[in-house]
Amino acid sequence: MTPEIDLVPEMSSLSEIYLTSDHAPRYRKLFKRFQESYGEYPDFVSRSPGRVNLIGEHIDYCYFSVLPMAIEADIVILVSKNDSRMINLLNGDSKFEQESFALPGDGAFVSIDPTVTTWANYFKCGHLVAHQYLSQSRPRAKLPVGMDILVDGTVPAAAGLSSSAAFICAAALATLRANGITSVSKEQLTTLAIVSERHLGVFSGGMDQSASVFGKRDHALYVQFQPQLKCTPFKFPDTEPQLTFLIANSLVTANKHETAPINYNLRVVEVSIAAEILAHKYSVSIPQDSGIGTGTLRGFMEAYYKEYEGALPWDGEVLEGTIRLERMAKLVRTVFVQTDGYTTAEAAEELGITVDQLHDRFLSKTPIRFEKLQLYSRALHVYEEALRVLQYLTLLLHPPVNSVSLFHDLGQLMNKSHDSLRGLYNSSCKELDEICEIARSSGSYGSRVTGAGFGGCSVHLVASQKVQDVKNALIERYYRVRFPGISDAALEDALVISKPGIGSLVYTGGMP
């Protein structure tokens, strides 16, 4: 029996898409601007949401499971085809200038220069991977069509809520639809989008794209990357009082593309080198399947258990995963004795290779800058964070009878996650640390940075009756202190109750 394919849905009613606010005025404004700019209404709207990650940070590119959920804030792309072989781009935000680029006449893929900062590059990423799919699935198909585009977003940029992933998912979906692909599976769209940001020089994992595409209303997602991509939705347990997640934006810009050499991509390289050193020390061979073509910490765990325990690859079962991850953390503490970091010469010596070989194999994959490679702290965070994901999932699926006990236990895991991201992964910042401290002292059970970090947003587990207390404390002790002139509208945007929303879709309902 053929398994049912989960397709990206097509919807014609905005009330099916948005439950917590009326987006009809927004869509009317966008449709009117599109008509004024291009002389016609759009053929359809492609949409993908942002996401908030509850727990499991910086472990997706090591292929460990995560627990995100889609949010209602989204990127929408209004689309009509044209006959000009041009992609014309308008943005609903006036600070982004109009852009256009020509599609290659010979059917080649669009070129992307990651050294040039332009918002059009995000659309190009989605277009490129969609074109690659079209070329493979329909080799005799016509050249990709020109498109008139209007983009609008409610996901705050550089805030750790995956605005870039939402944009690229929506762009890929728009390109597929405009070129005749009216049925696309969620798995296929996610797979395309995962690799897309590498064209911008960022070697991200797959959490952001998976949550954006597979999002389900009133559900969080347990996202597994191995042995294959799998997104399992689950509802939160009924509690009294109600369990609530508050998102607080630090208003510190966290552009992972521009800061990648010292932040995001450096972490990807460090965990890759750590995985290869562990494999070398324990004489096992690991798959070279990371984003930069090296081994991963998940790959080492599988190889270690195969070699020393005769075990099959971990299938996601919680108890077995707990045992294996605890063992991995012990191995990290045993192998990486230089807890303050390794020079390139020391890392090369640990691998039994020359510095030149280390450079060619790891350091030349993407531009990075560092004084020492923090191998111990990065690897320890990954294994312990992956363990916290399993513990968090277990609590949600098998909650204690007492709701306060559940809140406390979930909150402790979130707090430990933040402490690890601050102390071991160094992906927090003083503003996020301050927000988390204020929230915890005002009623939050658990507070942590969410997303890539280095600024952006935090997420807080709060009982429903304490939400206003926490918001008031953050307003008075953080926002009005650091941003004295902040408006009420800006505060409303910075503090949002997160409700799980629906994932990627195509809207065909026309002008509302």
Salt bridges, closest charged atoms under 4 A:
ASP6 OD2 - LYS186 NZ 3.60
GLU10 OE1 - ARG177 NH1 2.92
GLU57 OE1 - ARG448 NH2 2.66
GLU72 OE2 - HIS23 NE2 3.80
ASP74 OD1 - ARG26 NH1 2.93
ASP74 OD2 - ARG47 NE 2.62
ASP152 OD2 - ARG26 NE 2.84
GLU197 OE1 - HIS257 NE2 2.73
ASP208 OD1 - ARG51 NE 2.93
ASP208 OD2 - LYS256 NZ 3.54
GLU270 OE1 - ARG378 NE 2.73
GLU276 OE1 - ARG361 NH2 3.01
GLU302 OE2 - ARG298 NE 2.77
GLU302 OE1 - ARG324 NH1 3.51
GLU309 OE2 - ARG327 NH1 3.64
GLU320 OE2 - ARG324 NE 2.67
ASP340 OD2 - LYS372 NZ 3.64
GLU350 OE1 - LYS281 NZ 2.94
ASP360 OD1 - HIS359 ND1 3.66
GLU384 OE2 - ARG333 NH2 2.61
GLU385 OE1 - ARG388 NE 2.86
GLU385 OE2 - ARG448 NH2 3.72
ASP409 OD1 - HIS408 ND1 3.24
ASP419 OD1 - ARG422 NH2 3.05
GLU431 OE2 - ARG482 NH1 3.87
ASP433 OD1 - HIS418 NE2 2.84
GLU434 OE1 - ARG482 NH2 2.87
ASP469 OD2 - LYS466 NZ 3.25
GLU476 OE2 - ARG480 NE 3.81
ASP488 OD1 - ARG480 NH2 3.50
